[in-house]
Amino acid sequence: MKQTNYHLFDFMDFDPDLGRDEVLWKAWSPSSVKEKDGDILITIPFQRQKHQEDMAPDTDVPQQAFTLVVRAYGPRVLRLFITMAGDEMVEDDDMLQMQVRHTPLHLEDGRVVDADGRCRVAIDLQPPVLDPWSDLLPAPQPAPRITFFPDGDEEKPVALSDDHFSPPRYDALPIGFVETGEGVERATISFQCSPGECFAGTGERFRKMDLSGQTFQLKNQDAQGVNNRRCYKNIPFFLSSRMYGAFYHTSDYCKLSLADHSTRSVQFLCDRATLDVFLVGGRTPEEVLRGYRMLTGFPQMPPLWSFGIWMSRMTYFSAEEVEDICQRLRREHFPCDVIHLDTGWFRTDWLCEWKFNPERFPDPEGFIQRLASQGFKVSLWQLPYVAKGAEQLDEAREHRYIAPLRKEQATEGSNFSALDYAGTIDFTNPDATAWYQGLLRRLLKMGVKCIKTDFGENIHMDADYHAMSPERLNNLYALLYQRAAYEVTREVTGEGVIWARAAWAGCQRYPLHWGGDSASTWDGMAGSLKGGLHLGLSGFAFWSHDVPGFHSVPDFMNSPLDPQVYVRWTQMGVFTSHLRYHGTCKREPWHYPDIAPIVKKWWKFRYRLIPYIVEQARKACAGGMPMVQALLIRHPYDRQCWYVDDEYYFGRDFLVCPVMDAKGRRDIYLPEGMWVEFFTGERWDGGRWYEQVETPLERMPVFVRPGAVIPLYPDDVDSTDDMDLSKTIHWSISKDYKGYDL
């Protein structure tokens, strides 16, 4: 559909020809406000609008009234709930894992206050002040003038937005919904925003740091790269530079406009006529993010070995091939902890049956044990769909472990998507979940340590699922899928870790997630980092990416890698929570002899960093910080930092500036204060930009503060099995510090 630049059509999804049976209902001024059981109940009348481009009330139709429930959870969270679809407000579901308590609110002199007397909501029931002199235009329609103070700070109000040019021409609605001949659908809520307000988060967004001026479809799909509008990991949460966050509690398809359709409004549209919004306040981004995690769950700590290097390729095809690679890694002392088998360990490549090919992997238990004796953990690829040729297909269909399709697929095996398969495993069915976990349990008991929960962004939409419509399940599916794999992995191995691509709210509980199928190019590297920074601002602590990009360009499978991209991506990867080499052609460093010595030095340094990584990972699990932190999370009042998307903090101490072009130069921004370049010991003044800083291929600009103390491992190792963390040393950035020699 062509863009019209009008709110009714482009945001509210009305037919520009007004040919569909659909009408808009707009919220008017509250008719009553009362207190009940610690909640504030605001009765809001809705007035039907005439079915035309310019809005006008259809006063021949009686109003409908619905109740907006305002509930407080502790000192920093307000919940707004209104339904036109008859839904219930719940405090426990797949997304919510609430660690905050319902605290009472009270009406007091026209204000809503909490037990500490702080104003949390202001409801203006007075008519707007007018100075009449003309009747050229109709009077504005009444509107709910309600302002929220999520953490009681009246200096940062979050007010409903009744945003219009003239009364007929609206650019945002405070609250509204759509009614069709089949019932109610599509509800919207909007908040005012300030002219300089910035936004971040919303999932793994492959966009610049400040997301203002953009509208996003929150609908998970295979992104097919990291440089487009599609998104593997949509999270219905944003962080504002005014130090609040908004979590829209839904799995329905929805849309979020961040000062785009109107620069005065943040707007949300849900396909279902229910709005359930948590406003989270805080003094810092970390406090806001911690508040969000207290609603949806905290990340769990991954095992020590997961912080080592993962080696993979698309794909290894036999035990002999894998063992040759592992032996060479050990022989040449390239440290590594995980060997990942991608699509080729089955009877037929890509045909997932959760069983090893008996010819190419004749003794899988022995194979896994031999690798374990050398310090290697085995990770296996699979996906949540059952292929037509799979031996489990008849069983899965008979017991409805896969959702029955309403029509047979015409083709399969061409697009690497859900549609290539006979059916989607139905994780809304407890029996199907138990069946799937049984398939994994057998592999995990062999000694497999990690399951790659690939795909899950898309499901068969023409199928009948046990407990939910496909439209409501699609976004939530990643959470159900990953939870099933994570829980059985932890049950069998005692350690919880998966390797996941899709995500929705709550998936941060089940680490870890990687950035998907990036191009092995400079723009693929830059897009990956942007996505990781926004994911960290969406509640996720752990994030990885395929080094040095997943696919080749221009030939997806066969174009050779750029050795400089390999080195620069390696350097960035050393300073991310997890580090995996994977892609469509050779990834082992000895295939690139000109750069292999550089790569080996960085790998060895990665293992020296593991005590620091473990320390920072524990902190990331307990608070609101991700491991890879956008600069704004530490410097929210430095406006420059809301626009920097190619630098980041790694944990508390390292400020990392990856080099992302073949010239070996980049601009560097250092926040206020003194900085020390970690590898050279040079002192740099902060609060300014440095332009076109040259960096040789062997090194990457990394900064620390004077006085920092970095825990490091003192010795080279081949894997974390060789480490005794009691030997950790502490590397002090003293006034005499001269740098760290790789």
C-alpha positions in Angstrom: 0.0 0.0 0.0 1.4 3.4 -0.9 2.2 5.8 1.9 -0.3 8.7 2.4 1.4 10.5 5.2 -1.9 10.6 7.1 -2.2 9.0 10.5 -5.5 7.2 9.9 -4.1 5.3 6.9 -0.4 4.9 7.5 -0.5 4.2 11.3 -4.0 3.1 12.1 -4.0 0.9 8.9 -7.3 2.1 7.5 -8.1 1.5 3.9 -7.2 4.9 2.1 -10.3 4.3 -0.1 -12.4 3.8 3.1 -13.9 0.8 1.4 -13.6 -1.6 4.3 -16.1 -2.1 7.1 -14.2 -0.4 9.9 -14.8 2.6 12.2 -12.6 4.4 14.7 -13.5 5.1 18.3 -11.7 7.9 20.1 -11.2 8.3 23.9 -12.9 11.3 25.4 -12.6 12.9 28.9 -13.0 10.5 31.8 -16.5 10.3 33.2 -15.4 9.0 36.6 -12.3 8.2 38.7 -12.3 6.0 41.7 -10.1 3.9 43.9 -10.5 0.1 44.4 -8.2 -2.3 46.2 -5.3 0.0 45.6 -5.9 0.5 41.9 -7.2 3.6 40.2 -10.1 3.0 37.9 -10.7 5.6 35.3 -13.9 5.3 33.3 -13.3 6.6 29.7 -16.1 7.1 27.2 -15.2 6.5 23.6 -16.9 8.3 20.8 -17.4 6.7 17.4 -15.9 8.8 14.5 -17.5 9.3 11.1 -16.2 7.1 8.4 -14.2 9.7 6.6 -10.6 11.0 6.2 -11.1 14.0 8.5 -12.1 13.0 12.0 -15.5 14.1 13.3 -17.6 12.6 16.1 -20.6 10.6 15.0 -22.9 11.8 17.7 -25.8 9.7 16.4 -24.1 6.7 17.8 -24.1 6.3 21.6 -20.7 6.3 23.4 -19.1 3.2 24.8 -17.3 3.3 28.1 -14.3 1.2 29.2 -12.2 1.3 32.3 -8.5 2.2 32.3 -6.9 0.5 35.3 -3.8 2.2 36.8 -1.8 0.0 39.1 1.6 0.6 40.8 4.3 -1.9 41.4 6.8 -0.6 43.9 8.2 2.9 43.6 9.1 2.9 39.8 6.5 1.0 37.8 3.0 2.0 36.7 0.8 -0.3 34.8 -2.0 0.9 32.4 -4.6 -1.6 31.4 -7.6 -1.2 29.2 -9.4 -3.8 27.1 -12.2 -3.5 24.6 -11.9 -7.3 23.9 -12.8 -8.6 27.3 -9.3 -9.7 28.3 -8.2 -10.1 31.9 -5.2 -8.4 33.5 -2.8 -11.1 34.6 0.4 -11.0 36.6 1.7 -14.4 35.5 2.1 -15.6 32.0 4.8 -16.7 29.6 6.3 -13.2 29.3 5.8 -12.0 32.8 8.0 -13.3 35.6 7.2 -10.5 38.0 9.5 -9.7 40.9 7.7 -6.6 42.0 4.7 -6.3 44.3 1.4 -4.5 43.7 1.5 -1.4 45.9 -1.6 0.7 46.6 -2.4 4.0 45.1 -4.8 6.6 46.6 -6.9 9.5 45.4 -5.9 12.7 47.2 -7.2 16.2 46.1 -7.5 15.2 42.5 -4.1 13.5 42.4 -3.1 9.9 42.6 -0.4 9.3 45.2 1.4 6.3 46.6 2.1 5.4 50.3 5.0 7.8 50.4 2.8 10.7 49.2 4.5 10.9 45.8 2.3 11.9 42.9 2.1 9.1 40.4 -0.8 10.2 38.2 -2.4 13.5 37.5 -5.9 13.5 36.0 -7.1 16.9 34.6 -10.9 16.8 34.5 -11.3 20.6 33.9 -12.3 21.8 30.5 -9.5 23.3 28.5 -9.1 27.1 28.7 -10.5 28.9 25.7 -10.6 32.5 24.5 -13.3 32.3 21.8 -13.3 34.6 18.8 -13.9 32.4 15.8 -16.2 29.5 14.9 -14.4 28.8 11.6 -13.4 25.3 12.8 -15.2 22.9 15.0 -14.2 22.7 18.7 -11.7 20.0 19.6 -13.1 16.8 20.7 -12.7 16.1 24.5 -9.7 14.0 25.4 -8.4 12.2 28.5 -5.7 14.6 29.9 -3.8 12.1 32.1 -0.2 12.4 33.1 1.8 9.6 34.6 4.9 9.8 36.8 6.3 6.2 36.8 8.8 6.9 39.5 7.1 9.8 41.2 9.5 12.4 39.5 7.2 15.2 38.4 10.1 16.7 36.3 9.6 13.9 33.7 5.9 13.5 33.0 4.6 10.8 30.6 1.3 12.2 29.3 -1.3 10.8 27.0 -1.1 12.6 23.6 -4.1 14.1 21.9 -2.0 15.3 19.0 -3.8 17.2 16.2 -3.2 20.1 13.8 -6.9 21.1 13.8 -9.8 19.2 15.3 -10.5 17.2 12.2 -6.8 16.4 11.4 -5.2 14.1 14.0 -1.7 12.8 14.1 -2.0 10.7 17.3 -4.8 9.5 19.6 -4.5 9.3 23.3 -6.4 6.0 23.3 -8.5 4.6 20.5 -9.7 1.3 18.9 -11.2 0.1 15.7 -14.5 -1.8 15.3 -15.4 -3.9 12.2 -18.3 -6.0 11.2 -16.6 -8.9 13.0 -16.0 -7.1 16.3 -13.4 -4.9 17.9 -9.7 -5.0 16.8 -6.7 -2.7 16.8 -6.1 -0.5 19.8 -3.8 2.4 20.1 -2.2 4.5 22.8 0.1 7.5 22.5 2.3 9.5 24.8 3.7 13.0 24.4 7.4 13.3 23.6 9.7 16.3 23.8 11.5 17.8 20.7 15.0 16.5 21.7 13.9 13.2 23.0 15.9 10.1 21.9 14.8 6.4 21.9 16.6 3.1 21.9 15.9 -0.6 22.4 12.9 -2.3 20.7 14.9 -5.5 20.2 17.8 -6.3 17.9 17.3 -3.2 15.8 19.8 -2.9 12.9 19.5 0.9 13.0 21.4 3.9 14.3 21.5 4.5 18.0 18.7 7.1 18.3 15.5 5.6 16.9 13.4 8.7 16.9 11.7 9.4 13.6 11.2 5.7 12.9 8.2 3.3 12.9 8.7 -0.4 13.5 6.5 -3.4 12.8 6.9 -5.6 15.9 6.5 -8.8 14.0 9.3 -11.4 14.2 10.6 -12.7 10.9 13.7 -14.1 9.4 15.7 -10.9 9.0 17.9 -12.4 6.2 20.8 -10.2 7.1 21.6 -7.4 9.6 21.2 -4.3 7.4 17.5 -4.1 6.7 14.2 -3.4 8.4 13.4 -7.0 9.1 14.1 -8.2 12.7 14.7 -11.6 14.3 14.2 -10.2 17.8 11.5 -7.6 18.2 11.0 -6.6 21.9 8.0 -4.4 22.7 10.0 -2.2 24.9 11.8 1.2 24.4 14.1 3.3 26.5 13.7 7.1 26.4 16.4 9.7 27.0 13.9 11.2 29.5 14.8 8.2 31.8 11.7 6.0 31.5 10.9 2.9 29.6 7.7 1.5 28.2 6.9 -2.2 28.0 3.9 -3.2 25.9 2.8 -6.5 27.3 1.5 -8.4 24.3 2.5 -11.1 21.8 0.2 -9.7 19.1 1.5 -8.1 16.0 2.0 -4.5 16.8 3.5 -1.2 15.6 5.6 1.4 17.4 6.1 4.9 16.1 8.9 6.8 17.9 8.3 10.5 17.0 7.7 9.5 13.4 4.1 10.0 12.3 4.3 13.0 14.6 7.4 14.4 16.3 5.2 15.2 19.3 4.1 11.6 20.0 5.2 8.0 20.7 2.5 5.8 19.4 1.7 2.1 19.8 -0.8 0.1 17.8 -1.8 -3.4 18.7 -3.7 -5.8 16.4 -5.8 -6.8 19.4 -8.1 -4.3 21.2 -6.3 -4.6 24.5 -3.6 -2.3 25.8 -1.4 -3.4 28.7 1.5 -0.9 29.2 4.1 -0.9 31.9 5.8 2.5 32.4 9.2 2.0 34.2 11.0 5.0 35.7 14.5 5.3 37.0 17.4 7.8 37.5 19.6 5.9 35.0 19.2 3.6 32.1 20.4 0.7 34.3 17.6 1.4 36.8 15.0 1.4 34.0 16.4 -1.8 32.5 16.5 -3.5 35.8 12.9 -2.5 36.3 12.0 -4.1 33.0 13.8 -7.3 34.0 11.9 -7.3 37.2 8.8 -7.6 35.1 10.0 -10.2 32.5 12.8 -12.0 34.2 16.6 -11.8 34.7 19.2 -13.6 32.6 20.7 -16.8 33.9 24.5 -17.2 34.2 26.0 -19.2 31.3 28.6 -21.9 32.1 32.3 -20.9 32.2 33.2 -22.8 29.0 30.7 -20.9 27.0 32.9 -17.8 27.3 35.6 -19.6 25.4 35.8 -19.7 21.6 33.3 -21.6 19.5 34.4 -23.0 16.2 31.9 -23.8 13.4 31.2 -23.8 9.8 28.2 -24.3 7.6 28.8 -27.2 7.9 31.0 -30.1 9.0 29.9 -33.4 7.5 31.6 -36.2 9.4 33.2 -37.2 12.7 36.6 -37.5 10.9 36.4 -34.0 9.6 35.5 -32.5 13.0 38.2 -34.5 14.8 40.9 -33.4 12.3 40.0 -29.8 13.0 40.0 -30.2 16.7 43.3 -32.0 16.7 44.8 -29.1 14.6 43.4 -26.5 17.0 45.1 -28.3 19.9 48.3 -29.0 18.0 48.8 -25.4 16.9 47.5 -24.0 20.2 44.5 -22.1 18.9 42.5 -22.0 22.2 38.9 -23.2 21.7 36.1 -24.7 23.9 33.2 -25.5 21.7 32.9 -27.3 18.4 29.6 -26.7 16.7 28.0 -29.1 14.2 25.6 -27.2 12.0 23.2 -28.6 9.4 25.3 -31.6 8.2 25.2 -34.1 11.1 21.9 -35.7 9.9 21.2 -38.4 7.4 20.5 -35.6 4.9 21.8 -32.1 5.2 19.2 -29.8 6.6 16.7 -32.7 7.2 16.5 -32.4 11.0 15.7 -35.7 12.7 17.6 -35.1 15.9 19.8 -38.2 15.1 23.4 -38.5 13.9 24.1 -39.9 10.4 25.1 -43.5 11.2 27.6 -43.6 8.3 29.4 -40.4 8.8 29.1 -40.4 12.7 29.1 -44.2 13.4 29.8 -43.8 17.1 28.4 -40.5 18.3 28.9 -41.3 22.0 32.5 -42.2 21.5 33.0 -39.2 19.2 31.7 -36.8 21.8 33.7 -38.4 24.6 36.9 -38.2 22.5 36.3 -34.5 22.0 35.5 -34.0 25.6 38.8 -35.6 26.6 40.5 -32.8 24.6 38.5 -30.0 26.3 35.9 -29.6 23.5 32.1 -29.3 24.2 29.8 -30.2 21.4 27.0 -27.9 20.2 24.3 -29.1 17.7 22.2 -27.3 15.2 18.5 -28.1 14.9 15.2 -26.2 14.3 11.6 -26.4 15.4 10.0 -27.8 12.3 9.5 -31.3 11.1 10.4 -32.1 7.5 8.3 -34.2 5.1 11.1 -36.8 4.9 11.8 -37.0 8.7 11.3 -40.3 10.4 9.3 -38.5 13.2 6.7 -37.0 10.8 4.0 -39.7 11.1 4.3 -39.7 14.9 4.3 -35.9 15.1 1.2 -35.7 12.9 -0.7 -38.5 14.7 -0.2 -36.9 18.2 -0.5 -33.3 17.0 3.1 -32.6 18.1 3.1 -30.4 15.0 0.2 -28.1 14.4 -2.0 -29.5 11.6 -1.9 -27.5 8.4 -5.1 -26.3 6.9 -3.6 -27.0 3.4 -0.7 -29.0 2.1 2.5 -27.1 1.3 3.2 -27.0 -2.4 7.0 -27.0 -2.2 9.7 -27.3 0.4 13.4 -27.1 0.8 14.1 -23.9 -1.0 13.9 -20.9 1.3 15.4 -22.1 4.6 12.2 -21.0 6.3 9.3 -22.5 8.2 7.5 -23.0 4.9 10.1 -25.5 3.8 8.8 -28.0 6.4 5.8 -30.1 6.9 4.8 -28.5 10.2 5.8 -26.4 13.2 6.3 -28.1 16.6 3.4 -26.8 18.8 4.9 -25.6 22.0 1.5 -24.5 23.2 0.8 -28.2 23.6 2.5 -29.6 26.7 2.7 -33.1 25.1 4.5 -31.7 22.1 6.9 -29.8 24.3 7.6 -33.0 26.3 8.1 -34.9 23.0 10.6 -32.3 21.7 12.5 -32.3 25.0 12.7 -36.1 24.8 14.4 -35.8 21.4 17.0 -33.4 22.9 17.4 -35.3 26.1 18.7 -38.3 24.2 21.4 -36.2 22.6 22.3 -34.4 25.8 22.7 -37.7 27.6 25.3 -38.6 24.9 27.3 -35.6 26.1 26.1 -32.8 23.9 26.3 -29.6 25.9 24.4 -27.0 23.8 21.5 -27.0 21.4 21.4 -24.3 18.7 17.7 -23.2 18.7 17.9 -21.8 15.2 14.9 -20.2 13.5 11.6 -19.8 15.4 10.9 -16.3 14.0 8.3 -17.7 11.7 5.7 -20.4 12.1 3.2 -22.0 9.8 0.4 -19.4 9.8 -2.1 -21.8 8.1 -2.1 -24.2 11.0 -4.3 -24.9 14.0 -2.3 -24.7 17.3 -3.3 -26.2 20.6 -3.8 -23.1 22.7 -3.4 -20.0 20.6 -4.1 -18.5 17.2 -1.0 -18.4 14.9 -1.3 -14.6 14.8 -0.9 -14.4 18.6 1.7 -17.2 18.7 4.1 -16.0 16.1 6.0 -13.5 18.2 5.7 -15.6 21.4 6.9 -18.7 19.7 10.6 -18.0 20.3 10.1 -17.8 24.0 8.2 -21.2 24.2 10.8 -22.9 22.0 13.8 -21.6 23.7 12.5 -22.2 27.2 11.8 -25.9 26.3 15.4 -26.4 25.0 17.0 -24.4 27.8 15.2 -26.3 30.6 16.0 -29.8 29.3 19.6 -28.8 28.7 19.9 -27.6 32.3 18.1 -30.7 33.6 20.4 -33.1 31.9 23.8 -31.3 31.9 23.4 -29.1 35.0 24.3 -26.1 33.0 21.8 -23.8 31.2 22.8 -22.5 27.8 21.3 -22.4 24.2 22.4 -20.6 21.0 19.3 -18.8 19.8 18.4 -16.4 17.0 14.8 -15.3 17.5 13.5 -13.5 20.6 10.5 -11.8 22.2 10.0 -10.3 25.6 11.2 -12.7 28.3 13.7 -14.6 26.1 16.6 -12.9 28.0 16.0 -15.4 30.7 17.4 -18.2 28.5 20.8 -17.1 27.2 22.3 -16.9 24.8 21.3 -15.1 21.6 23.3 -14.4 18.5 22.8 -11.8 15.8 21.8 -13.9 12.8 23.0 -14.1 9.2 25.2 -11.1 8.7 27.2 -10.6 5.5 30.9 -11.1 5.8 31.5 -7.4 5.0 32.2 -4.2 6.8 28.6 -3.2 6.7 27.7 -6.6 8.0 30.0 -6.0 11.0 28.6 -2.5 11.6 25.0 -3.8 11.3 25.7 -6.6 13.8 27.0 -4.3 16.4 24.1 -1.9 16.1 21.7 -4.8 16.6 23.7 -6.0 19.7 23.7 -2.6 21.3 19.9 -2.2 20.9 19.3 -5.8 22.2 21.3 -4.9 25.3 19.0 -1.9 25.7 16.0 -4.3 25.5 16.9 -6.4 28.6 19.4 -8.9 27.2 22.7 -9.4 29.0 24.4 -11.8 26.6 24.8 -11.5 22.8 27.0 -12.9 20.1 27.5 -12.9 16.4 29.0 -14.9 13.6 32.7 -14.0 13.1 33.6 -12.8 10.5 30.0 -12.7 9.2 27.8 -15.6 8.2 27.5 -15.4 4.4 29.8 -14.4 1.5 29.2 -11.6 -1.0 28.3 -11.5 -3.8 28.1 -15.3 -4.0 26.3 -16.3 -0.8 28.1 -19.6 -0.4 31.3 -19.3 -2.4 32.9 -15.8 -2.4 36.2 -15.8 -0.4 36.5 -13.9 2.8 38.3 -10.6 3.2 41.2 -11.3 5.6 41.0 -7.8 7.1 37.3 -8.3 7.9 38.3 -11.5 9.6 40.8 -9.8 11.8 38.7 -6.7 12.6 35.6 -8.8 13.4 37.8 -11.1 15.6 39.0 -8.0 17.6 35.4 -6.9 18.2 34.4 -10.4 19.1 37.0 -10.7 21.8 35.2 -7.9 23.6 31.6 -9.4 23.4 30.1 -11.8 25.8 30.4 -14.8 23.5 32.6 -15.5 20.4 31.7 -18.0 17.7 33.2 -18.5 14.2 30.6 -19.6 11.7 29.6 -19.1 8.1 29.2 -20.5 4.7 32.8 -21.1 3.9 36.0 -22.0 5.8 36.3 -20.2 9.2 39.3 -22.0 10.7 42.2 -19.4 10.9 44.9 -21.5 9.3 43.0 -21.2 6.0 44.1 -17.5 6.1 47.9 -17.8 6.8 48.7 -14.2 6.3 46.5 -13.2 9.3 46.5 -16.4 11.3 49.3 -15.3 13.7 47.3 -12.1 14.5 44.2 -14.1 15.1 46.0 -16.5 17.4 47.2 -13.6 19.6 43.7 -12.2 19.9 42.3 -15.7 20.8 44.9 -16.1 23.5 44.0 -12.6 24.8 40.4 -13.6 24.9 41.3 -16.4 27.3 43.4 -14.0 29.5 40.2 -11.9 29.8 37.9 -14.7 31.0 38.2 -13.9 34.7 37.1 -10.4 33.9 34.3 -11.7 31.6 33.0 -14.0 34.3 33.0 -11.2 36.9 31.1 -8.9 34.6 28.7 -11.6 33.5 27.6 -12.2 37.1 27.0 -8.5 37.5 25.0 -8.4 34.3 22.8 -11.2 35.5 22.0 -9.4 38.8 21.3 -5.9 37.6 20.2 -4.0 34.5 23.4 -3.9 32.5 24.2 -5.9 29.4 27.7 -7.2 28.8 27.9 -5.1 25.6 26.8 -1.6 26.6 25.9 1.4 24.4 27.7 4.5 25.6 24.4 6.1 26.5 23.8 3.5 29.2 26.7 4.9 31.1 26.5 8.6 30.0 22.7 9.2 29.5 23.1 13.0 29.9 26.0 13.3 27.3 23.9 13.9 24.2 26.8 12.7 21.9 26.4 9.2 23.4 22.8 8.9 22.1 24.2 9.0 18.6 27.3 6.7 18.9 26.6 3.2 17.6 30.1 2.0 16.7 31.7 2.1 20.1 30.6 0.4 23.3 31.6 -0.6 26.8 32.5 -4.2 27.4 31.5 -4.7 31.0 32.4 -1.9 33.5 36.0 -1.1 32.4 36.7 -1.4 28.7 35.6 1.2 26.1 35.9 -0.5 22.7 36.3 1.2 19.4 36.2 -1.4 16.6 37.8 -0.6 13.2 35.2 -1.1 10.5 36.9 -0.3 7.2 40.0 -1.3 5.2 41.6 2.1 5.7 42.5 1.3 9.3 41.2 4.6 10.5 38.2 5.7 12.5 36.7 8.6 14.5 36.7 8.1 18.2 34.5 9.8 20.8 35.7 9.6 24.5 33.3 10.7 27.2 34.4 13.2 29.8 37.4 12.5 31.9 40.9 10.9 31.4 41.3 7.7 29.4 44.2 5.3 28.9 44.6 3.3 25.7 44.8 -0.3 27.1 47.4 -1.6 24.6 49.7 1.4 24.3 49.4 3.1 27.7 48.8 6.5 26.0 46.7 9.1 27.9 43.8 10.7 26.1 41.5 13.5 27.2 37.8 12.8 27.1 34.8 15.0 26.3 35.8 15.3 22.7 36.1 13.6 19.3 39.3 12.4 17.7 39.2 12.3 14.0 40.6 9.6 11.7 42.7 7.8 14.3 45.0 5.4 12.5 45.3 1.8 13.9 47.4 -1.0 12.5 45.7 -4.2 11.6 47.3 -5.9 14.6 45.6 -3.6 17.1 42.2 -2.1 18.0 41.6 1.1 20.1 40.5 0.0 23.5 40.4 2.4 26.5 40.2 2.1 30.3 40.1 4.6 33.1 43.2 5.4 35.2 43.0 3.4 38.4 41.0 0.5 36.8 42.0 -3.0 38.0 41.3 -5.8 35.5 41.3 -9.4 36.5 43.2 -11.5 34.0 44.4 -15.1 33.7 48.2 -15.3 33.8 48.8 -18.2 31.5 48.0 -19.3 27.9 45.6 -22.3 27.8 44.0 -24.5 25.2 40.5 -24.4 26.8 38.8 -23.4 30.0 39.3 -26.9 31.2 42.9 -25.9 31.7 42.1 -22.9 33.9 42.2 -22.5 37.6 40.6 -19.2 38.3 42.2 -19.0 41.7 45.4 -18.1 39.8 43.7 -14.9 38.5 46.0 -11.8 38.6 44.8 -8.2 38.8 46.2 -5.8 36.1 46.3 -2.3 37.5 46.1 0.8 35.3 48.5 2.8 37.4 50.1 6.1 36.7 53.1 4.2 35.4 51.1 1.9 33.1 52.8 1.4 29.8 50.2 -0.8 28.0 49.4 -4.5 27.4 51.5 -6.3 24.9 49.5 -8.9 22.9 
